[in-house]
Amino acid sequence: MDYIEKTNIENKRKLQLLLKELPKFCNVFFRYLDTRNTSSRTRLSYGYDIRLFFTFIQENNPLYADMPMHEIPISVLDEMTPVDIEEYLSYLSYYEKKDGTAVSNGEKGKSRKLSSIRTMYSYYFKKEFIKTNAPSMIETPKKHKENIVHLDKDEVADLIFTVENGHSLTERQLSAHQRTKYRDTAILMLLLGTGIRVSECVGLDLSDVSFKNHGLRVVRKGGNESTVYFGEEVAGALFDYLETERPIFAEKALPEHENALFLSLKYSRLTTRSVEKLVKKYTGAANISKKITPHKLRSTYGTNLYKETGDIYLVADALGHKSVETTRQHYTAMDDDRRKLAGKYSGSIFHETKETT
């Protein structure tokens, strides 16, 4: 069983436990989602979002406050008005979990959670389980354009220098660095040189790497397989890791993790959280002031590819976006910069005309 299969099974297990907590009528909705070929991760996200919605109802409606969530009837959906949905969106701005942890949501988080309950309402409304559809009357929270955070070429050079040489690491970090230098270099080079997601990176197996055609077999979001190509620099970093450190890790690797490309010091498959910490450690040591995550390394790749080619369709394909519009939304600001640059160049026409006259 490979990493993707194990992840899907774990997500399904979590969703089964969640369905025991959610109102009984939610079961039919999640069976519907399953028929729509949604990923296990997507269905689990729906589950968490919908549980939060019913938690809000219990906290704000005395009628359901003492009722177990699993017993809440479907009639509650018809009781919710557009104003109630607006109050829910306001609630999402800041709330506390049962353990006291504070949670806040911006425009993006609110939009996703509203989308989840809209999908649920839409299903029950079309199937005539309910007579009203309050979420459909609410406008999606307006999303403001965000600047793409990415590394400049000098910052990329500083980051790679730091991971290769251990520059500015603490004594404790240096101790680990001596055992993982080639692995960490390969990971950062791979993220920067291919733009793959961190989940795709940690999901790689040895058999997914082909040095013959410089390609990786990657399972994208939604389960589709794709071949991602890498250059000589990435190939060199991967080769160094496979020749030096990985054989040492592999000697003690747990049976269920022995095929993983990237192994941890605990001899198991590296996790997304571990890579996030790894990126934070090296960007901090490199004195990079920007808040850089694995996703920002992906943005760095996408930004550079778009600057080099100007081909939004190529960038969308390379990043594994299902829709080019997703890519276009992220890189619109760069289009504006390119148009401004074109305007500056047009000024040269008048200078040449003046010199001629």
ChimeraX attribute file (.defattr): number of C-alpha atoms within 10 A of each C-alpha:
attribute: neighborCount
match mode: 1-to-1
recipient: residues
	/A:1	6
	/A:2	13
	/A:3	17
	/A:4	15
	/A:5	11
	/A:6	11
	/A:7	14
	/A:8	15
	/A:9	13
	/A:10	14
	/A:11	18
	/A:12	17
	/A:13	13
	/A:14	14
	/A:15	21
	/A:16	14
	/A:17	10
	/A:18	15
	/A:19	18
	/A:20	13
	/A:21	15
	/A:22	22
	/A:23	19
	/A:24	15
	/A:25	16
	/A:26	19
	/A:27	13
	/A:28	12
	/A:29	14
	/A:30	18
	/A:31	11
	/A:32	14
	/A:33	18
	/A:34	14
	/A:35	8
	/A:36	9
	/A:37	12
	/A:38	14
	/A:39	17
	/A:40	22
	/A:41	17
	/A:42	15
	/A:43	20
	/A:44	20
	/A:45	17
	/A:46	22
	/A:47	21
	/A:48	15
	/A:49	18
	/A:50	20
	/A:51	18
	/A:52	17
	/A:53	20
	/A:54	19
	/A:55	16
	/A:56	17
	/A:57	20
	/A:58	18
	/A:59	12
	/A:60	14
	/A:61	10
	/A:62	10
	/A:63	11
	/A:64	18
	/A:65	14
	/A:66	10
	/A:67	11
	/A:68	12
	/A:69	19
	/A:70	15
	/A:71	13
	/A:72	19
	/A:73	12
	/A:74	15
	/A:75	11
	/A:76	12
	/A:77	21
	/A:78	15
	/A:79	12
	/A:80	15
	/A:81	15
	/A:82	14
	/A:83	13
	/A:84	15
	/A:85	19
	/A:86	17
	/A:87	13
	/A:88	19
	/A:89	21
	/A:90	13
	/A:91	16
	/A:92	21
	/A:93	14
	/A:94	12
	/A:95	15
	/A:96	12
	/A:97	10
	/A:98	7
	/A:99	6
	/A:100	8
	/A:101	8
	/A:102	10
	/A:103	11
	/A:104	12
	/A:105	16
	/A:106	12
	/A:107	15
	/A:108	14
	/A:109	15
	/A:110	22
	/A:111	17
	/A:112	16
	/A:113	21
	/A:114	25
	/A:115	17
	/A:116	21
	/A:117	19
	/A:118	17
	/A:119	16
	/A:120	21
	/A:121	23
	/A:122	18
	/A:123	18
	/A:124	20
	/A:125	16
	/A:126	11
	/A:127	10
	/A:128	10
	/A:129	15
	/A:130	18
	/A:131	15
	/A:132	17
	/A:133	21
	/A:134	21
	/A:135	25
	/A:136	17
	/A:137	13
	/A:138	15
	/A:139	10
	/A:140	15
	/A:141	15
	/A:142	10
	/A:143	11
	/A:144	8
	/A:145	11
	/A:146	10
	/A:147	11
	/A:148	16
	/A:149	16
	/A:150	22
	/A:151	22
	/A:152	12
	/A:153	11
	/A:154	8
	/A:155	17
	/A:156	20
	/A:157	12
	/A:158	19
	/A:159	24
	/A:160	19
	/A:161	15
	/A:162	21
	/A:163	27
	/A:164	15
	/A:165	14
	/A:166	20
	/A:167	15
	/A:168	15
	/A:169	18
	/A:170	12
	/A:171	10
	/A:172	8
	/A:173	13
	/A:174	16
	/A:175	12
	/A:176	11
	/A:177	19
	/A:178	12
	/A:179	16
	/A:180	21
	/A:181	19
	/A:182	22
	/A:183	24
	/A:184	23
	/A:185	22
	/A:186	26
	/A:187	23
	/A:188	22
	/A:189	23
	/A:190	23
	/A:191	23
	/A:192	23
	/A:193	23
	/A:194	23
	/A:195	28
	/A:196	25
	/A:197	20
	/A:198	21
	/A:199	17
	/A:200	17
	/A:201	22
	/A:202	21
	/A:203	22
	/A:204	22
	/A:205	20
	/A:206	13
	/A:207	11
	/A:208	16
	/A:209	20
	/A:210	14
	/A:211	14
	/A:212	6
	/A:213	10
	/A:214	15
	/A:215	18
	/A:216	22
	/A:217	17
	/A:218	22
	/A:219	19
	/A:220	18
	/A:221	17
	/A:222	13
	/A:223	15
	/A:224	9
	/A:225	12
	/A:226	15
	/A:227	15
	/A:228	18
	/A:229	18
	/A:230	19
	/A:231	13
	/A:232	11
	/A:233	13
	/A:234	22
	/A:235	20
	/A:236	14
	/A:237	19
	/A:238	22
	/A:239	14
	/A:240	16
	/A:241	21
	/A:242	18
	/A:243	11
	/A:244	15
	/A:245	17
	/A:246	22
	/A:247	12
	/A:248	15
	/A:249	20
	/A:250	20
	/A:251	10
	/A:252	13
	/A:253	21
	/A:254	15
	/A:255	10
	/A:256	12
	/A:257	18
	/A:258	19
	/A:259	20
	/A:260	24
	/A:261	23
	/A:262	27
	/A:263	24
	/A:264	17
	/A:265	14
	/A:266	11
	/A:267	20
	/A:268	20
	/A:269	24
	/A:270	19
	/A:271	16
	/A:272	17
	/A:273	11
	/A:274	13
	/A:275	20
	/A:276	15
	/A:277	12
	/A:278	18
	/A:279	21
	/A:280	17
	/A:281	15
	/A:282	25
	/A:283	22
	/A:284	18
	/A:285	18
	/A:286	22
	/A:287	13
	/A:288	16
	/A:289	9
	/A:290	13
	/A:291	11
	/A:292	18
	/A:293	19
	/A:294	24
	/A:295	18
	/A:296	20
	/A:297	27
	/A:298	22
	/A:299	23
	/A:300	24
	/A:301	23
	/A:302	28
	/A:303	22
	/A:304	18
	/A:305	19
	/A:306	19
	/A:307	14
	/A:308	9
	/A:309	10
	/A:310	15
	/A:311	11
	/A:312	20
	/A:313	16
	/A:314	16
	/A:315	23
	/A:316	19
	/A:317	15
	/A:318	19
	/A:319	20
	/A:320	22
	/A:321	15
	/A:322	13
	/A:323	11
	/A:324	15
	/A:325	13
	/A:326	11
	/A:327	20
	/A:328	16
	/A:329	11
	/A:330	16
	/A:331	21
	/A:332	15
	/A:333	15
	/A:334	17
	/A:335	15
	/A:336	11
	/A:337	11
	/A:338	14
	/A:339	12
	/A:340	11
	/A:341	11
	/A:342	11
	/A:343	11
	/A:344	10
	/A:345	10
	/A:346	10
	/A:347	10
	/A:348	11
	/A:349	9
	/A:350	10
	/A:351	10
	/A:352	10
	/A:353	9
	/A:354	9
	/A:355	7
	/A:356	7
	/A:357	5
